[in-house]
Amino acid sequence: MEPSILDYYNDYPSMIKIIDALNEENDKLQYELDSTKDELYSTKDELDSTKSELEFYKSIFKTHRNSVVYNLYIKYKDKQRLWIDKIRTDKYELQQLDEDKDIIEWLKPVRCER
């Protein structure tokens, strides 16, 4: 655009107002883009954790085919989650797990009843 006669009397040419408005719009759109990217990354992390959770629960059918589901417990071994069948697990395997109140209870000897 060619300069107008009013630009001679103003401190700034009229094109500066247009450029300032465009810069403000750009800043607003950049902020929206950044917040959308952050939301996308958090959603992606949530999706990844949900996928890993699903894979863990699906692993029941691979590792404990002949176990009853209500006998299975989620326990930790070296801070890794795994499924434990309290009926089919022996003492040695229980001792390898990270201790919690269930493990301590399971390791106690069972008294015979008559």
N, C-alpha and C positions, 0 to 999 in steps of 0.2 A: 504494500500500500504506500501511496505517496504521502509525504507529510502534508498536513493541512496548515492553514494560517493560524488556527487556534494553538497548534503545537508551539508556535513561536512565543506565545504569551504564557503558556503553562510551564511549570517546573519540569514536568515529564511529558513526553509525547503520549498520545492516546493509545498507542500500541503497547506501552508498558503495562497499562491496566489489563489488557487482554492477556499478556504474557503472565502477569501475576495471577490472574484467574486460572489460567491453564496450569501453572505451577501448584496452586492450591488443590485443584482437582487431581493432579498427578499424585500429590502427597496423600490425599484421601484414598485414592485407588491403591496406592502402594501399601498403605496401612491395612486396607481390606485384604489385599493379596497375602500379606505376611500373616494376618490372623487366620486366614483360610488355610495357609500352608501348615501353621501350627496345629490347627484342628485336624487336618489330614494326617499329620504325623502321629498325633495322639490316637486317632482312630486306627491307624495302621498298627501301632503297638498293641492296642486293645485286641485287634483282630488276630495278631500273631499269638498273643497269650491265650486267646480263646481256642485257636487251632491247636496249640500245644496241650491245652486242657482236654480237648476232645480226643486227641491222639492217646493221651494217657488213659482216659476212660475206655476207649476202644481196645486198649491193650489187654483188658480183662479176658477177652475172648481168645487171645493168643497165648497168654501165659497161664491162665487158670481155667482151662476148658471144663474140667470135671469137678470144679468147686461150686459150692452153693454160694450165691451172691451175698447172702446175709452173714456168711462166715468170713467174708473178705474185708480187710481193713487197709486203709492207706497209712503206711508207716514210712519212716525215713531211714536210709542207710547212707552215711556220709553226705547228708543233706540232699539226697536224691529221693524223690518219691517213688514208692513201689507198692505193689499189692502183696498183702500177706494173708494167707489162709490160716487162721489160728488153729484149725483142726489138723491140717496136713504139714505144718511146719514143725521141725524138730528143735530141740534146745540149742544146738549149735547155731542154727540160722537166727534164732531169736537173740542170741548173745551178740551177733554181728550187727544188729540194728541199733539205731540211736535210741537211748532209753527214754521212755515216757511211762506214765502210770499203768497203761495197759500191758506193756512189755514186762514191767516189774511184777505185775499180778500174774501174768502167764508163766513166768519163770519160777514162781513159788511151787513147791511140791504139792501135789494133790493128795489129800488124805483119803484112804480107803474107808468105805463105809460097809457095815455088815448088815 
